[in-house]
Amino acid sequence: MSFEKDIEQENVLDGTIYLIDERHGDGAYVTVAGRGGHPFILAFGLDDLEYLAEVARNVKGNTT
């Protein structure tokens, strides 16, 4: 099963990461692919980044 990033749901973005601007001790700004070639900048605090890191560990550990 492959992960589908190009679905028709209006509120889903591609999410391919273009750029990460780390703000040490604070968080990061992450520029991602949006719809129609328009990039979006997402702002993540440290708690958000820790949560995403946990999700990544869980996904990597899931072999089904």
C-alpha positions in Angstrom: 0.0 0.0 0.0 1.4 3.4 -1.0 0.7 6.7 0.7 -1.5 8.9 -1.6 -0.5 12.6 -1.3 -2.5 13.8 -4.3 -6.1 13.3 -3.2 -9.1 15.4 -4.1 -10.1 16.4 -0.6 -10.0 20.2 -0.6 -8.3 20.7 2.8 -5.4 18.3 2.1 -2.0 19.7 0.9 0.8 17.8 -0.9 3.1 18.6 2.1 6.4 18.0 0.3 8.9 20.0 2.3 10.8 22.7 0.4 12.6 24.5 3.2 13.0 24.3 7.0 14.0 27.5 8.9 15.0 26.3 12.4 14.6 28.7 15.3 16.8 27.1 17.9 15.0 26.9 21.3 11.7 28.0 19.8 10.6 25.9 16.8 10.7 26.0 13.0 9.1 27.5 10.0 8.5 24.8 7.4 7.7 25.7 3.7 5.6 22.9 2.1 4.0 22.3 -1.3 0.4 23.5 -1.4 -2.2 23.4 -4.1 -1.8 24.8 -7.5 2.0 25.4 -7.1 1.5 27.8 -4.1 3.8 27.1 -1.2 2.6 27.3 2.4 4.6 28.2 5.4 3.8 26.3 8.6 5.0 27.4 12.0 5.7 24.7 14.5 6.6 25.2 18.2 8.9 22.7 20.0 5.9 20.7 21.4 4.6 20.4 17.8 8.0 19.2 16.5 8.3 16.7 19.3 4.8 15.3 18.6 5.7 15.0 14.8 8.9 13.2 15.7 6.9 10.7 17.9 4.5 10.2 15.0 7.4 9.5 12.6 8.9 6.9 15.1 5.5 5.2 15.3 5.0 5.1 11.6 8.5 3.7 11.0 7.8 1.0 13.6 4.6 0.0 11.9 5.4 -2.7 9.3 1.8 -3.5 8.4 
